[in-house]
Each structure stands twice: as structure tokens, then as C-alpha cells.
Amino acid sequence: MFIDKIHLFVNLFNNKEFKNAMAQRNLSNYKNGMNAEMVVISHLIRHRYSIIKHRYKTKYGELDIIAARQNVLLFIEVKNRKIIPNYEVISQKQKKRCYDTALHFLANNPQFSNFTMRFDCFFIDAYGEIKHIQNSWEITDLTSNSS
């Protein structure tokens, strides 16, 4: 059901249309973010990941995408930028919110308790190019740099 909606969206909104839509100045940030997330979901499906949740929201924060392949559970942050940066754009505060939200997800979905957690980041630029940073941050990053 969810996957069928994703496939429908991806079929209707191919890469050329994505590039044109991203170039329009009047497209809202929300819509750009949603479009970027759909491109990443399509990319993940093509690489044989299962999409577990999209826009998982809790009182702790939101995870853009939760995906799994084999015994690895990915908690994914998607960033839509005109140009893909060569520097860190996810703040410690945002990482902590993602981590807390991931723990909430695991507490409510015990079937994933034996999976390895991984925090990834995807960047989508104005031309629809994708950059995937695996293990964008580690849990130890949150404990060793806390102030």
C-alpha cells in the first residue's frame, strides 16, 4: 500500500520533472523537501531497501525516512540544497533529536531490536543529483561532544 503510493508518485514525477520543479522559485520549502524525500525513497527502493516509515514524527523529533536492508536499520535525514555542501550541515542538536526519535521507534517496534542502527544523510541538489553519506554520524558523536 505505502510502496504502491511511492511507485505512483515516482512514475508521475520523473527525474526531469523533478529538476524543473526544483528550479521554480515559487515552490515551497515543504514541497521541495517532500520531493527530495521521494527521490531518496525511489533511490532506496532501486537499491533494494525496504521503506519502513516516511516522516516518522514523535515528541522528540522527526525522521525523514526509516529504511532497512538485511539486518541494518537506517535512520535517514534528507537535505535539499541548491549545491551539495562539503561540510557538516546537521547540528548536534538535530543529531540528538534524530537519535532520540530512533530510540522511540525501536522501543515501539521491537521486531527491529536486533538490527544494527545506522544514521545516514542524503543530499539532493537543484539538479536532482544525490549524495549518500553512510554513517553520517555515530551515536558516540553525541556523547563525546555534549556540552
PyMOL commands that set and color helices and strands:
alter all, ss='L'
color gray80, all
select helices_A, chain A and resi 2-12+15-23+29-46+92-108+110-112+139-144
alter helices_A, ss='H'
color red, helices_A
select strands_A, chain A and resi 50-57+62-69+72-80+116-124+130-137
alter strands_A, ss='S'
color yellow, strands_A
deselect
rebuild
show_as cartoon
